[in-house]
Amino acid sequence: MSDPTGNTEEVSSLLAAARRALPGGGHAGGSERLEKTHLTLGIVMLTDSAAIVIAREKGCFARHGLDVKISRQPSWASIRDRLAIGALDAAQMLAGMPLALSLGLEPFERPALTAFSMGLGGNAITVSTALHRRMVEADPEAMAERPTSARALRAVIAADRFRGKPPLTFAMVYPYSDHNFELRYWLAAAGINPETDLRLTVVPPPQMVAALRQGAIDGYCVGEPWNGHAVRAGIGCTVIASCELWNNHPSKVLGVTRDWAERHPNTHKALIQALLESVQWLDRPENRLEAARLVGGADYVDAPFEVVAMSLTGAYQFQPQRAPLSLPEFHVFHRYAANFPWRSQAVWLMTQMIRWGQLRRPVDLRQIADSVYRPDLYREAAAGLGISAPEADVKPEGMHSAPWSVPGTAGPVALGPDRFFDGAQFDPADPLGYLRDCPIRHPALSLADIAEVAA
């Protein structure tokens, strides 16, 4: 692909230098021979593709002996299909996609795995300006709260039902996305049943703003820059950022098929190490404006600089013509062990698949999490760069409102707050107990059947 920043010559020089310094296909993180050096990585037009974009633009891939082509895909379904058939070596994926592929929830079963989380946060829920006005009129107190609940939306839905109006339509990016689960979580916490009280549909991220403008949808949950884009265009209002809904939640991962990882262990390790260098650069506040320019380039996210910069700098605008609010942890790329693939978070994602009837056969949640989320591979790559990684594979969620730490392989690892906005807590040792406490759920199988498999 063409290089939007004019750095093609610089990156090519770095790659040539890496090959001269590391003959036989070695890489900067170690002496292992790389099984493959020419890679195609898939991304979707989202700000949190930054880890891959910056790794290319800043020569991180080249320093590790990798010649990477970035292939921009129009949707998450395209990412899934092209990875499955081998047209992509690896890809930016939704945190739930490797699980869904491995569980056979997709049109085909293709065991996949992740050993690298691309960051924390990055999403938001936005509604049309017309719906926002109705929500403010229905419950101004609820709309003034921060974080904002869906209580006012519940009142609007009740009023529409009373008048015999058709249900509102909300969009998310993919059935097994954290966006779907976040939107449903926000709705259910206010007593709105996502299955019966409104209509949910799938819209690819770059098409969200157009769908809202055309009136095809009334709101959506998506990653940036597509919330900020609607606000800047004056057609939408963001009601809650995902980092407010669940502090420091997982969202995107680097996904590969299991057989690709088994055939390319050293290349996979080099890929993770290059991305670790990229996210360390990204997490420095002084680099965020440059990152916005690079990531927003025409061959990547193709969005206005000021829109991309809004979430990257944490000066987040929720409504048109309103001053931005400070959300410095809207995007977390490296700190708080942001790149560690917690198996407990994989289990949480699968509880949501059960909660909303997507998982229709009993499976051993821990066994699936262990096979798909691979902290062992992350630790190996991180050790080569002197980065301390958590010693444990699991952690609770929703129990920390302030930074905390866990033991690490090279010293304590700082973690961030992990509170859910409704005060819920998740114990990875008791996922079925967590599900029983969910006020609204539509499982397609009994919790007793799952308990029997895991016994």
N, C-alpha and C positions, 0 to 999 in steps of 0.2 A: 504494500500500500504506500501511497505517497506520504511524505513526512510534513505535517502542517507547521512545524517550527523551524524547519531548515537545519535540523541536526543530523540528517542522514549521513553526511560525510564524517562527522564526529563519532557517531555510533559505529560506523563501519571501521573506522580507525581503531576504536577500542576493541572491537571484535577481532581484528587482525592481530592486535597486540596481545590479546588474551591467548590466541592460538599459538603465537610464537613463544610466549612465556610458558604455556601449558601444552606441550606437544602430546599427541596421542589422544586428544579430546579430554584432557583433564579440566579442572575448573578451580576458581579461586578459593573455594571452600575446602578443598582437599585434593588428593592425588588420584581419586578414582576416575577411571575412564568413562566418559559419557557415552551412553548407548546411542544417543541421537542428539544432534546439535541444532538442526533446523526444525523449529516448532511453529505451529499455528495455534494461537490462543484466541478464544472467542470472548467477546464482551457485548453487553447491551448498553444502549445510550443512557448511562446513569453516572452521576458524579462519583459513586463509590466503585466505579471501574478504575479509579485513580491508581490503585496499587499496581495494576498491570501497565497502565499508560505511563506512569512515572518510571517504572522499571525499564521500559524501553527508551523513553526520552532522556533519562539520566544515565544510561549506559550500564545499569545494574545487570541486565541479562547478558550483555556483552562481556562484562567482567567475569562472569561465571561460564564463559565459553558457549553461550547460547545465542543463536541467530533467530530472533522471534518476529514473526509476522502477526499483527493483530487483525483479527477478522471481526468486524462489527456486524452483529446479527439483529434482525428486526424484532425478535420476540424471544421469550424464554423457551417456547416450544422449539424454535429453530436451534437454540443452544443445545437443548436436550437431544434433538434428532442428529445434529451434526457431530456431537460428541459420541453418540452411540454408534454411528457408522464409521467413525475414525477420521472424519474430515477435519476435526479439531483434536489436537493432542490434549489440551486442557482448556478450561473455561472458567470465567466468572459464573458462578451458579448461585441460585437461592439456597439457603442453608438446608432446606428440606428436600431439595431435588435429588442429591445422592441417596438419601433415604428412600424416597419414592421410587427411584429407579431400581434399587436393590430389593424393595418390597414387592415389586411387580404391580405397583399402582398406576404406572404409566401404560400406554398401549402395548408396551413390550417390557420384558424384564432384562435389565442390563446392569449387573452388579457394579457399583461405583463406590468411590471413597473420597474423603477429603482429609488432608493433613494440615490445612492452613485456612484460617478464617481471615477474610480480607478487611475486617474492621467491625466496629460496633455502631449501632444506630443507623441514621441516614434516611429514614422514611417519615411520612407524615400523612394525616388525614385532612383532606380538603373538600369543601362543599361549595356549591355555586353561591354567588352573592345573593341571589333571590332566596335560596333556602336558608342562608345565614341570617338574613333579615327576619324571616319567619321564626327561626330559632330564638333570636334575641327578643322578639315580641312575645313568644310563648313563655320564656323563662329567663328574664334578664339576669337574675342572680346566678343561675347555673352557667350562663355564658360569660360571666365576669370572673369565674373561678379559673385558677391556673394550678394544675392541669384542668382542662375543660372536659367534663363528662358528656355523655350523650343524653342526659336527662331532658334537655330542651328538645332534642330530636324526638324523644319518646312522646312528648306532648304534641309535636307536629304530626307524627304518625297517627296518634289517637284522633286528632281533629280531622285528618284526611279520611280515616276509616269511618268516622261518624257521618261525614258528608258523602260517602260512597265513592271517593276518588281512588284511582289506581295507586298501587304502592310505589314508593320512591325506588329509584334504581341506583345502586352503588357499584362501583367497579373496583376490582383488584387485579393484580398482574398475572396471577397463576394460581391454580387450585392449591398447590402444596407450598405456597409462598408464606413467609412470615407476614407479608402484607395482608393476606387473607386471614391469618390467625389473629393479627393485631386488630384488624377491623372488626372481626367477630367478637374478640375479647372486649373491645371498647363498647360495642353495642350491647352485648350480653350483660356487662357490668351495670348498665342502666335499666335492665329489664326488657330490652328489645330482643326479640327472638329473630336471629338472622335468617332462619329457615322459613318463617311464616309472616314476619312483619314488614319485610321489604324484599326487593329482588336484588340478587347479586349476580354480576357478570364479569367476564374476563376481558380486559383491554390491555394490549401491550403498552409499556410505559410511554414511548414517544407519542402515542395516539390519545393519551388521557386528556390533554388540554383541548384538543379539537373536539373530542366527544362531549366534554363539558360545555364548550362554546355552542355546540349544535343542539344542546338540550337532550342528547341521547342518554346522559347520566346526570344524576343530581349531586354526586360526590364520589370520592375515590380514596384509596390508600395506595401510595406509590413512593418511590424514592426520588430524591432530587436529581435534576433541577425542575421536575415537572409540577411540584407544588408551587415553588417560587415563580415559575413561569406563569401560572394561572393568576397568582396574586399581582404580579407586575402588569399583566394584561388587563387587570380590573374585572376579571370574570369569576374569580374564586377567592375564598377565604380559608386559610388553614386553621383548623380548630384545635389540633393537638399534634405535637411532634412525637415520633415513636420513642425518642429518648425520655420523654415525659411519661409515656404510657408504661414503659419498662426500661428502667435505667440500664444503659450499656448492654442492650440485647444483641444477639447475633443476627446477621442478615445475609451477607454474601460470603461464599467460600470459594476456594480454588478446587474445582471438581475434576477428577479423572476417572476413567473406567478402571476397574480392579485389574484387569489383564494388562492394561497399559502400564500401571504402576509396577506390576510384577515384572514386566519386560524391560522397564526403564528405571530401575531404582536410583541410579546415580544421577540421571537426568532429572528425575523428580526431585531429588535432594537439592540439586543446583538451582532448580526453578524456585523452590521454597526459599532458599538462601538469597536469591536475587530479589524476591518479593519482600523478604525481611529487611533488606537494605532500603528498598523503596519506601516501605511504610514508616521506617524510622525517619527518613527525610520528610515524609508527608506530615508527621506528627509535630514537627517544629513549627510554631506559629509564624515565624518569619518567612516560611516557604509557602504559606497557603495562597497568597495572591499569585505567585508564579504557577502554583499548581492549578489554580482556576484558569489561568491563561492556557496552559498546556492541555488540561483535561477537556476544556470547552472547545478545543480546536475542531475544525471542520471534519476531520477524519475520525473523530472520537465521539464526543457528546454533541457537538455542533449546537451550542447554546450561547446566549449572550454572556459576556464576561461577568457583568454585575450580578446576573442570576446565579451563576455557578459560584461566584465568590461569596454570596450571601450565606449559604449553609457552611461553606468551608471555613469562613472566618468567624462563624457563630453569631453574626449580626442578623438575626432571623426575622423577616417581616411576615407577620401572620395575616394582615389585612391591607388592602389597597389604601394608599394615602395615610397610613399609620406608621409611626416610628418603629423600627425593629426592636426586638427584645434580645437580650443576651442569652445565647444557648451555646456556650463554648464547647459542650460535649455532644453537639448534634452529630458530628463525625469524629469518631475515635479510631485512628488507624493502627496504633501500636501499643500505646500505654494501656495499663490495666490488663495485660496479657490478652490483648485484643485479637491476636492471631492464633491463640491456642484453641484447638478443636475439642472443647469440653464434651465428653460423652454424656454428661448429665443434661446438657442443652439439647443433644440429639434425642434423649428420652422425652424431654418436654415437648419438642416438636411432634413426636409421635403421639403424645397424649392428646394433642390438638387434632391429629388425624383421626384418633378414636372418638374424641368428643363430637366431631362434626360428621361422623359416619363415613369417612373416607377409607379407613382400614376395616375391611370386612371379614378378615379371618384372624384368629388368635395367633400371636407371635410372641416370642420372648424378646421384650423390648431391650433388655440389657445386652443380649447376644447380638441383636441387630446393631445397636449403638456401637458395640465393640468392634464389629466388622467394618462399619462404614466410617466412623470417626476415629482417626488414627493419631492420637497424641504421641505414640511411640516414634512415629516418623517425624513429627514436628520436633520432638526433643533432640533427635539425632541431627537434624539440620541446624537447629538453634545452637547446639553445643559447638558446632564448627565455627560459629561466629561469636562465641563467648556470651551468648544470651541465656540468662537464667529462665528456665521453664518450670511451671508448676509440677510438683512431684505427684500430686493426685490427679486422677482422671475425671473426677466429679466434684461438684460443689453445690450447695443449696442456692436457691434463687429467692429473692424477695425479702431477705433477712437483714440487709445492710443498707442503711441510709447515708453512710459516710464511707470514705475509702478504708480498706482493710488489706490484709496481706495473708499469703499462704507460703509454706515452705517451698523453696525452689531448688533446682539442680545446682545452681551456682549462687545461692543466697536467696533471701526472701523476695517474693514476687508481689508487687503492689497490685491490688484489684480495686475497681471502682464500686460505687453504689449499685445495687441491683434490685431496687424496690419496684414492685408493680404499683400502678397508680391507685389501685383499689385496696392495697394492703394485703393481697393474697401472698401466700408463701408456697414454695415448691420444694419438697424433700425428694431427691432422686431415689432414695431408698424405698419410697412409698408412692409411686406414681398413680396407683389405683386409688389410694386414699385421696390424693389430690383431685382426681377425676370425680370421685363421689361428692366432693365439696363444691364442684362447679354448679352454679345455680341453674344454668340452662345448658342442656346438651342433647345431642341427637345421635347416640352411638348406633352402629349397625350390628353390634355384637355385644354380648354380655361381659361385664367386667369379670365375672366368675370364670368365664372361659379363658380369658387372658391370664388370670391368676393361676389357673391350672397348668397352662403352658410354662409359666415362669417358675413353677414350684420345683 
